[in-house]
Amino acid sequence: MTVHEFLTIMGTLDEHMEKTGFKGESAIYDAWYQQWREVEAKVEALSMMDRADMLFDGKVTINDIPAEHLVEVKDCINEQIGMHKKMIEENDIDADPDDLEIWEKRLAAVNEL
């Protein structure tokens, strides 16, 4: 997945975990936490142009993803799809059909695993 997708998924999980006082269940949050923080720090240290390149051209590879992680990734992706569809339907100023397409393609790719 792209660095942007990875950071978005982990950021979404972090928000969910924060709402529960970090008492929620998340298979990937704990497993991917350290990698998330390392990638996030590297991205933040880049110049604006390099950051954009890294977010959308950089890749994060998760090897041997267990079924429980895959289910959680799909849930996060579906949440992003729902959010983007809602923004488009509501003519939100930040709505972007390209963002929706990116997440729909990622879901299709994950479903093939």
C-alpha positions in Angstrom: 0.0 0.0 0.0 1.1 3.6 -0.4 2.6 5.4 2.6 -0.5 7.7 2.5 -2.8 4.7 2.8 -0.8 3.2 5.6 -0.7 6.4 7.6 -4.4 7.0 7.0 -5.3 3.5 8.2 -3.1 3.8 11.3 -4.3 7.3 12.0 -7.9 6.1 11.8 -7.2 3.3 14.2 -5.4 5.7 16.5 -8.5 7.9 16.7 -10.7 4.8 17.4 -8.3 3.7 20.1 -8.1 7.2 21.7 -12.0 7.3 21.9 -11.9 4.1 23.9 -9.1 5.2 26.1 -6.9 2.7 24.3 -8.9 -0.1 25.7 -10.3 -1.2 22.3 -9.3 -4.3 20.4 -7.1 -3.9 17.3 -4.9 -6.6 15.9 -3.0 -4.3 13.5 -2.7 -1.2 15.8 -0.3 -3.0 18.2 1.4 -5.0 15.5 2.1 -2.1 13.2 2.5 0.7 15.8 6.3 1.0 15.8 6.5 0.9 12.0 3.8 3.6 11.8 5.6 5.9 14.1 8.9 5.4 12.2 7.3 6.0 8.8 5.4 9.0 10.2 8.6 10.6 11.6 10.5 10.0 8.3 7.6 11.7 6.3 7.4 14.6 8.7 11.2 15.3 8.3 10.9 15.7 4.6 10.4 18.9 2.6 6.9 19.6 1.3 7.6 18.3 -2.2 9.6 15.2 -1.0 6.7 14.5 1.5 4.1 14.5 -1.2 6.3 12.2 -3.3 6.8 9.9 -0.4 3.1 9.8 0.6 1.8 8.9 -2.8 4.8 7.1 -4.5 6.3 5.5 -1.5 5.2 2.0 -0.5 4.8 0.1 2.7 4.9 -3.7 2.5 3.3 -5.9 5.1 4.5 -9.5 4.7 2.5 -12.5 5.7 -0.6 -10.6 6.9 -2.7 -12.8 9.1 -6.5 -13.1 8.4 -7.5 -11.1 11.4 -5.3 -8.2 10.2 -6.7 -8.4 6.7 -10.3 -8.2 8.1 -9.3 -5.1 10.1 -7.6 -3.5 7.1 -10.8 -4.0 5.0 -12.8 -2.4 7.7 -10.6 0.6 7.7 -10.7 0.9 4.0 -14.5 0.6 4.0 -14.6 3.4 6.5 -12.5 5.6 4.2 -14.8 4.7 1.2 -17.9 5.6 3.3 -16.4 8.9 4.4 -15.4 9.9 0.9 -18.8 8.9 -0.6 -20.6 11.0 2.1 -18.4 14.0 1.4 -19.1 13.7 -2.4 -22.9 13.3 -1.8 -22.9 16.4 0.5 -20.8 18.4 -2.0 -18.2 18.9 0.7 -15.5 21.4 -0.4 -12.9 18.7 0.4 -14.6 15.9 -1.5 -12.4 14.4 -4.2 -13.7 11.5 -6.4 -10.1 10.6 -7.0 -9.6 9.8 -3.3 -12.7 7.6 -3.4 -11.3 5.8 -6.4 -8.0 5.2 -4.7 -9.7 3.6 -1.7 -12.0 1.5 -3.9 -9.0 0.2 -5.8 -7.1 -0.6 -2.6 -10.2 -2.5 -1.4 -10.3 -4.5 -4.6 -6.6 -5.3 -4.3 -7.0 -6.4 -0.6 -10.0 -8.5 -1.5 -7.8 -10.4 -4.0 -5.4 -11.5 -1.2 
